[in-house]
């Protein structure tokens, strides 16, 4: 996903009382410079934006803030009983949900495959995982009796299920059925 789709930078002018006076997005001509960090397992984005500060008798100042508008769609997200309807049922794109538990050996075997598929099909399919120990109601609702179980949804409707630690090709073939070309 392009960085410009993820970040919205805005300048906010406030008073000492913290009242918001104005907010306008950074223009597309402005550039953000992110330093490169090496030697870390996960990348870290740290940066500062040079924004002019000013002080007047009214005590106002200007500052910049970063708001990430887009979700990281290239990784598996966690879904629970409480957010199931919003993330899975109301999702307009096809959805893959892995039902798993931390104590399940085959679940740990299939987890890296689900992670790879989330990256490969980023923007085409949403990938979630539901811990059956922490969210038993949804697992019961869908009749999950064996884990890992992967369910496929399209337009909020359950389409297909795959039970067990299957090869990546099996899951890819199933995803291809529901991804619009």
Secondary structure, DSSP 8 states (H G I E B T S, - for coil): --HHHHEEEEEEEE-TT--EEEEEE--TT---------S-SS--------------TT--EEEEEEEE-S--TTS-EE--TTTHIIIIIT-SSEEEEEEE-TT-HHHHHHHHHHHHHHHHTTTTEEEEEEETTT-HHHHHHTT--SSSEEEEEETTEEEEEEESS--HHHHHHHHHHHS--
